[in-house]
Amino acid sequence: MVASAGRRRLAALAAALTLVLTACGGSGDTGAPVTGITTNDDDGYRGIYLADDAYQVPDVGLTDTEGRPFDLATQEQRTLVFFGYTNCPDICQVVMSTIASAVAKLSPAEKEQLTMVFVTTDPARDTPEVMRTYLDRFDPSFEGVTGSLADIVALGKPMDILVEKGRKLPSGGYEVDHSTVVISVEGGRGDLVWTGATSPSDMATDLQQVLRQDAG
């Protein structure tokens, strides 16, 4: 039986809330992604497909690494979104590697239909230059965006993305607690969600399916 839209939305919410790391793999947490979250439906997606109950992306103005205005709600093509920070010791790098590997499995034509955006949860330290260097390690086509922390929180909250400043470190720095899901946005709607445990192959298969669906 196909699960209702409400049930799928609850599953996505559970994923987002459950996958908030303690200081992104810091003290008191193994940093391991939670597994076993399913939607019990037959839509063919490995991730959580929200269909008619998609997240509504708020209209929040940010800035990309080239200094250009960026608004996730008005992007003209499907966009993968991950909230993280470059000083994250573990999970962010794992998830970004998963996204890069998934995108690498797509055809050139499919890649042309897709944008990947890294939203920093640590704007104080993640300057455009820092983000550009970080993202180039995964894929030079990936874009980074920043803004005030208040605006970043405002963007993430309606999509069940939690962002909180974590504990201070002996070095004088600090960690950032944040959700570790990846959200696929199209037309101002976040309709497909993957947990941090998703494999590159599963993400790539889902992307191919949703891009075909977008093409009609």
C-alpha positions as CSV (number, residue, x, y, z in Angstrom):
1,M,0.0,0.0,0.0
2,V,1.3,3.5,-0.8
3,A,1.8,5.6,2.3
4,S,-0.2,8.8,2.6
5,A,1.5,12.1,2.0
6,G,1.1,12.9,5.7
7,R,2.9,9.8,6.6
8,R,5.8,10.5,4.2
9,R,6.1,14.0,5.6
10,L,6.2,12.6,9.2
11,A,9.0,10.2,8.1
12,A,11.0,13.0,6.6
13,L,10.5,15.0,9.8
14,A,11.7,12.1,11.9
15,A,14.7,11.7,9.7
16,A,15.6,15.4,10.0
17,L,15.2,15.6,13.7
18,T,16.8,12.2,14.5
19,L,19.9,13.0,12.3
20,V,20.9,16.1,14.3
21,L,24.5,15.3,15.4
22,T,26.0,16.2,18.7
23,A,28.6,18.7,17.5
24,C,28.8,17.0,14.1
25,G,30.4,13.8,15.6
26,G,31.9,15.5,18.6
27,S,31.9,14.4,22.2
28,G,29.1,12.1,23.2
29,D,28.2,11.0,19.7
30,T,29.7,8.5,17.4
31,G,28.9,10.6,14.3
32,A,27.3,7.6,12.7
33,P,24.3,8.3,10.5
34,V,21.0,6.8,11.6
35,T,19.7,4.0,9.4
36,G,16.5,2.1,8.9
37,I,14.1,5.0,8.2
38,T,11.6,4.1,5.6
39,T,8.3,5.4,4.2
40,N,6.7,2.0,3.4
41,D,5.5,3.1,0.0
42,D,6.0,1.9,-3.6
43,D,7.1,5.1,-5.3
44,G,10.4,3.6,-6.4
45,Y,12.6,6.1,-4.6
46,R,15.3,5.0,-2.2
47,G,15.0,8.4,-0.4
48,I,11.9,9.9,1.1
49,Y,9.7,11.2,-1.7
50,L,7.2,13.8,-0.4
51,A,5.1,14.2,-3.5
52,D,2.1,16.6,-2.7
53,D,3.4,17.2,0.9
54,A,6.7,18.7,-0.1
55,Y,8.5,21.3,2.0
56,Q,7.8,24.9,0.9
57,V,11.1,26.7,0.6
58,P,11.0,30.1,2.1
59,D,12.1,33.2,0.2
60,V,15.5,34.0,1.9
61,G,18.2,36.0,0.2
62,L,21.7,34.6,0.6
63,T,25.0,35.1,-1.3
64,D,27.1,32.6,-3.3
65,T,30.9,32.3,-3.3
66,E,31.1,34.7,-6.2
67,G,29.2,37.4,-4.4
68,R,26.0,37.0,-6.4
69,P,22.6,37.0,-4.8
70,F,21.1,33.5,-4.2
71,D,17.5,32.5,-3.4
72,L,16.8,28.8,-3.2
73,A,13.1,29.4,-3.6
74,T,13.5,30.8,-7.1
75,Q,16.1,28.5,-8.6
76,E,15.2,27.5,-12.2
77,Q,16.4,23.9,-12.1
78,R,16.5,21.1,-9.6
79,T,18.9,21.8,-6.8
80,L,20.5,19.5,-4.2
81,V,20.9,21.3,-0.8
82,F,23.0,20.3,2.1
83,F,23.5,22.4,5.3
84,G,27.0,21.9,6.8
85,Y,30.3,23.6,7.6
86,T,33.8,23.2,6.4
87,N,35.3,22.6,9.8
88,C,33.0,19.7,10.4
89,P,35.3,16.8,11.4
90,D,33.5,13.9,9.9
91,I,29.8,13.7,8.7
92,C,29.8,16.7,6.4
93,Q,32.7,15.3,4.5
94,V,31.0,11.9,4.2
95,V,27.8,13.4,3.0
96,M,29.5,15.7,0.5
97,S,31.5,12.7,-0.8
98,T,28.3,10.8,-1.3
99,I,26.7,13.7,-3.2
100,A,29.8,14.0,-5.4
101,S,29.9,10.3,-6.1
102,A,26.2,10.3,-7.0
103,V,26.5,13.2,-9.3
104,A,29.5,11.6,-11.0
105,K,27.3,8.7,-11.9
106,L,24.9,10.9,-13.9
107,S,25.2,11.5,-17.7
108,P,26.4,14.9,-18.9
109,A,22.8,15.7,-19.9
110,E,21.5,14.9,-16.4
111,K,24.2,16.9,-14.8
112,E,23.2,19.9,-16.8
113,Q,19.7,19.7,-15.2
114,L,21.1,19.8,-11.7
115,T,22.7,22.2,-9.3
116,M,24.3,21.3,-6.0
117,V,24.4,24.0,-3.2
118,F,26.2,23.8,0.1
119,V,24.6,26.1,2.7
120,T,27.1,27.0,5.4
121,T,25.9,26.6,9.0
122,D,29.0,28.5,10.2
123,P,29.0,31.8,8.3
124,A,31.5,33.4,10.8
125,R,34.3,31.1,9.6
126,D,33.1,29.9,6.2
127,T,34.1,32.8,4.0
128,P,33.5,32.5,0.3
129,E,37.2,31.7,-0.3
130,V,37.1,29.0,2.4
131,M,34.0,27.4,0.9
132,R,35.3,27.6,-2.6
133,T,38.5,25.7,-1.7
134,Y,36.4,23.1,0.3
135,L,33.9,22.5,-2.5
136,D,36.5,22.2,-5.2
137,R,37.8,19.1,-3.4
138,F,34.4,17.4,-4.2
139,D,33.3,19.0,-7.5
140,P,34.2,22.4,-8.9
141,S,30.6,22.8,-10.1
142,F,29.2,22.7,-6.6
143,E,28.2,26.1,-5.2
144,G,28.4,27.4,-1.7
145,V,26.1,30.1,-0.2
146,T,26.3,32.1,3.0
147,G,24.5,34.9,4.8
148,S,23.6,35.9,8.3
149,L,23.1,33.0,10.7
150,A,19.6,34.3,11.3
151,D,18.8,34.0,7.5
152,I,20.4,30.5,7.3
153,V,18.3,29.3,10.2
154,A,15.2,30.9,8.6
155,L,15.9,29.1,5.4
156,G,16.4,25.7,7.1
157,K,13.6,25.7,9.7
158,P,10.6,25.2,7.3
159,M,12.5,22.2,5.8
160,D,13.1,20.7,9.3
161,I,16.8,21.6,9.2
162,L,18.1,22.4,12.7
163,V,21.2,24.6,13.1
164,E,22.6,25.3,16.6
165,K,26.0,26.5,17.8
166,G,27.7,23.6,19.7
167,R,30.3,23.4,22.5
168,K,33.5,25.3,22.6
169,L,36.7,23.4,21.9
170,P,39.9,23.4,23.9
171,S,41.6,25.0,20.9
172,G,39.3,28.0,21.2
173,G,37.0,27.1,18.3
174,Y,33.6,25.6,18.4
175,E,31.4,22.9,16.8
176,V,28.1,23.3,15.1
177,D,25.1,21.0,15.6
178,H,23.0,20.5,12.4
179,S,20.8,18.1,10.6
180,T,22.5,15.9,8.0
181,V,19.9,15.3,5.4
182,V,20.2,16.2,1.8
183,I,17.1,17.8,0.2
184,S,16.3,18.0,-3.5
185,V,14.4,21.2,-4.4
186,E,12.5,22.0,-7.6
187,G,10.2,25.0,-8.2
188,G,10.5,26.1,-4.6
189,R,9.5,22.7,-3.2
190,G,11.6,20.3,-1.4
191,D,10.2,17.0,-2.6
192,L,12.9,14.4,-2.0
193,V,15.0,13.8,1.1
194,W,17.9,11.5,1.8
195,T,19.4,10.6,5.1
196,G,23.2,10.6,5.8
197,A,23.2,6.8,5.4
198,T,22.2,6.9,1.7
199,S,24.6,5.3,-0.7
200,P,25.9,7.1,-3.8
201,S,24.3,4.5,-6.0
202,D,20.9,5.0,-4.4
203,M,21.1,8.7,-4.6
204,A,22.1,8.6,-8.2
205,T,19.2,6.3,-9.1
206,D,16.8,8.6,-7.3
207,L,18.2,11.6,-9.2
208,Q,17.9,9.9,-12.5
209,Q,14.3,9.1,-11.7
210,V,13.3,12.5,-10.5
211,L,15.0,14.2,-13.4
212,R,13.0,12.0,-15.8
213,Q,9.9,12.9,-13.9
214,D,10.7,16.7,-14.1
215,A,11.1,16.3,-17.9
216,G,7.6,14.9,-18.0
